[in-house]
């Protein structure tokens, strides 16, 4: 059975190295700093289930760590001492998701509580502890120089493997170097401020103003949800693909 998580503030200790490589048992370990995504895990002899569209991530920065546990975001501070690291007052949000997603989250957090060793090899971070193992792959950073300062024009709505067309007025997205953004859903105006967190773009503020005709309410909701919950970006030439939780996404083309 998974260990119970009774509060939204957790204290855990992991054996991990941050910053400069550390010599652990005569072996030099690479830094864990960066954004990672879980690729497999076990706890108490059972696999950590993973739901499509609800990735589990872990980002290490010089003084902070955090990520998304399938449904909710978590994070906190830590102190590193040689090959040991102590996480202090890790908090987790309390948003509810479908049962399978919450099962994934509970299993992951149960495993994270008992981790006490790590290894980085060939772009894979492996965390281990009593009856638990978590393996992650390193995520590429947000392509900020290509993303910011370009007017992106929406040309597709992604749901799982399906892509549907866009209607209404021209829908755009433009991020600026000062952390602000403007855009539209095809019927409402988007405004807000963003931050880069590891491999994702998140918002300090995000909102939509205006009214939509009935035939555009579905598109409007899709765009607001896909962007507003935070998103990842892949840019190939003049085309950008945005992916978010729940298998929602968007495709954009750079305005010439």
RAKA-V297139 format. One record per run of one state. SS is the DSSP state (h for helix, s for strand, l for the rest). FROM is the first residue (numbers start at 1). TO is the last residue. Records with the same first field share a line. If there is no record, write none. Layout:
# RAKA-V297139
SS: FROM-TO, FROM-TO
This chain:
# RAKA-V297139
l: 1-8, 15-21, 25-26, 30-33, 44-45, 48-55, 61-63, 70-71, 82-83, 93-98, 122-123, 130-131, 139-143, 148-151, 160-161, 165-171, 176-179, 185-188, 198-199, 210-213, 229-230, 237-238, 244-244, 255-256
s: 9-14, 22-24, 27-29, 34-43, 46-47, 56-60, 64-69, 72-81, 84-92, 115-121, 124-129, 132-138, 152-159, 162-164, 172-175, 180-184, 189-197, 200-209, 231-236, 239-243, 248-254
h: 99-114, 144-147, 214-228, 245-247
